[in-house]
Amino acid sequence: MVPVNCAAFHRELLGSELFGHVAGAFSGANAARAGLFAAANGGTLFLDEIGDLALDQQPALLRALQEGRVRPLGSDQEISVDVRVVSATNLDLEELVEQGSFRPDLLARLAPIRVDLPGLCRRREEIIALWTACIDRPLTFRSAEALLLYSWPRNIRELQSAAEEARLLSREGSAIEIDHLPPRVRSRGPAVDAIDHGPPDRDVLIELLGEHRGNVAEVARALGQNRQTVYRWMSVYRLTPDPFRKS
């Protein structure tokens, strides 16, 4: 897969990056360049931040998608390309179309299959796994709860930034303590008096899940807790109820 961030290039250079150019096509073009469509030929081109693509660049992209051909800047010859295009944006493209800053025909061509990914605040069961992918260190229970309780308004980039901060503040190989997290994250964590007793041991939670065949409501009742708390503990311990429902 060949990735490209449409917001990272100067608008005058993006066409060259995507479609290539011949030598002498513009000032500084001392040698020919194939471009990212050609580099991704036979594979996938990932267009990140597609909503930031300049309006005057959109017709060339539409033509490449419709015809499977690109024309390098300064050339009178087109090149055939066979590329799967995947795009992403955090902008509302339908709204951009209404505003006149995104072509409706390009949106139709880009989105035969559309996946709307909710923010992390609506996918809390994934937070611990995503954090571990950023920094594979054990979490204390307090730090894990703080991660789960925080709203993550800037989503994965904010989580990555918080993980990097925790890496810098902690010792190599040590557990991530709540003090290693950014203040905005740990301030949304549980009060100390709410976690004095802490969660049950992982083995106890596993035993209860097995006993109640993965029925989280029954496990919560047995522990004198609400279901949200039990789900939070399960996230910390990387447990899901499904395997116990099959037993």
Secondary structure, 3 states (H helix, E strand, C coil): CEEEECCCCCHHHHHHHHHCECCCCCCCCCCCECCHHHHCCCCEEEEECHHHCCHHHHHHHHHHHHHCEECCECCCCCEECCCEEEECCCCCHHHHHHHCCCCHHHHHHHCCCCCCCCCHHHCHHHHHHHHHHHCCCCECHHHHHHHHHCCCCCHHHHHHHHHHHHHHHCCCCCCECHHHCCHHHHCCCCCHHHCCCCCCCHHHHHHHHHHCCCCHHHHHHHHCCCHHHHHHHHHHCCCCCHHHHCC
